[in-house]
C-alpha cells in the first residue's frame, strides 16, 4: 500500500498564491502595500509642475495601482515603491504634464 506524503503547514506570511487550493475561500482582500512592488518597473513617471493643474487629478484617478498621491503643495507625485511604470497616468494627462523616462 502506497503512503501519501504529509503536507507541511506553512505560516501565513510564507503562503503564496500557489499554496491556495482550487475552491478555497479568500477571507480578506490582498494588498500590495506590504510589499515593495515597484522595483521591477522599466520606466518612471516624471511630473512637470509648470504644465500640471493640481485640481485635475486624472492621473490619480486612472492609476491602476493607486500610487499617485498629492504632495504637500497639492501636486501629484508617484510613490515609486509601488509604481509599475505602466504609463497610464501619462496617457490620461490632458496637459502632457507627465512623461515616462527609462529607469537607470
C-alpha positions as CSV (number, residue, x, y, z in Angstrom):
1,X,0.0,0.0,0.0
2,X,1.4,3.4,-1.0
3,X,1.7,6.1,1.6
4,X,0.7,9.7,1.0
5,X,3.3,12.3,1.7
6,X,2.5,14.5,4.7
7,X,1.7,18.1,3.9
8,X,3.9,20.7,5.6
9,X,1.9,23.5,7.2
10,X,3.3,27.0,6.3
11,X,2.9,30.2,8.4
12,X,0.5,32.7,6.9
13,X,3.3,35.1,5.8
14,X,5.0,32.2,4.0
15,X,2.0,31.3,1.9
16,X,1.9,32.2,-1.8
17,X,-0.9,32.1,-4.4
18,X,0.4,28.7,-5.4
19,X,-0.4,27.3,-2.0
20,X,-4.2,28.0,-2.3
21,X,-6.2,25.1,-3.4
22,X,-8.9,25.4,-6.1
23,X,-12.2,26.3,-4.5
24,X,-10.6,27.9,-1.5
25,X,-12.1,31.0,0.2
26,X,-10.1,34.2,0.5
27,X,-11.3,35.8,3.6
28,X,-9.6,39.2,3.3
29,X,-8.6,41.3,0.3
30,X,-4.9,41.3,-0.7
31,X,-2.8,44.4,-0.6
32,X,0.5,45.3,-2.2
33,X,1.1,48.0,0.5
34,X,3.1,45.4,2.5
35,X,5.4,44.7,-0.5
36,X,7.8,46.9,-2.5
37,X,6.3,46.2,-5.9
38,X,7.8,49.0,-8.0
39,X,11.3,47.5,-8.1
40,X,10.8,45.8,-11.5
41,X,9.5,48.8,-13.5
42,X,11.5,49.9,-16.5
43,X,10.0,53.4,-16.8
44,X,9.1,56.0,-14.2
45,X,6.7,59.0,-14.4
46,X,8.2,62.5,-14.3
47,X,5.8,65.2,-13.4
48,X,6.2,68.7,-14.9
49,X,4.6,71.1,-12.4
50,X,4.6,74.0,-14.9
51,X,2.1,72.1,-17.1
52,X,0.1,70.4,-14.3
53,X,-3.3,71.6,-13.0
54,X,-3.2,70.2,-9.4
55,X,-7.1,70.3,-9.3
56,X,-7.4,67.9,-12.3
57,X,-6.3,64.6,-10.6
58,X,-6.9,62.4,-13.7
59,X,-3.6,60.7,-13.1
60,X,-4.7,59.9,-9.6
61,X,-8.0,58.5,-10.8
62,X,-6.6,56.4,-13.6
63,X,-3.5,54.9,-11.9
64,X,-4.3,51.2,-11.5
65,X,-2.0,50.9,-8.5
66,X,-3.3,53.9,-6.6
67,X,0.2,55.0,-6.1
68,X,-0.2,58.7,-7.2
69,X,-0.8,61.0,-4.3
70,X,-0.7,64.7,-3.8
71,X,2.4,66.2,-2.2
72,X,2.4,69.0,0.4
73,X,1.9,71.6,-2.3
74,X,-1.1,69.8,-3.8
75,X,0.7,68.4,-6.9
76,X,0.5,64.7,-7.9
77,X,3.6,62.6,-7.2
78,X,4.1,58.8,-7.8
79,X,5.1,56.6,-4.9
80,X,7.9,54.8,-6.7
81,X,7.9,51.9,-4.2
82,X,4.6,50.8,-5.8
83,X,4.6,52.4,-9.3
84,X,4.9,49.8,-12.0
85,X,5.8,52.3,-14.8
86,X,2.8,51.3,-16.9
87,X,2.4,54.9,-18.3
88,X,-1.4,55.1,-17.9
89,X,-1.0,58.3,-16.0
90,X,1.0,59.9,-18.8
91,X,-1.6,58.8,-21.4
92,X,-4.5,60.2,-19.5
93,X,-2.9,63.6,-18.6
94,X,-4.6,66.2,-20.8
95,X,-1.8,68.7,-20.4
96,X,1.0,66.3,-21.1
97,X,2.5,67.1,-17.7
98,X,3.7,63.5,-17.2
99,X,6.4,61.9,-19.3
100,X,7.8,58.4,-18.9
101,X,11.5,58.1,-18.6
102,X,13.6,54.9,-18.7
103,X,14.9,53.7,-15.4
104,X,18.7,53.8,-15.0
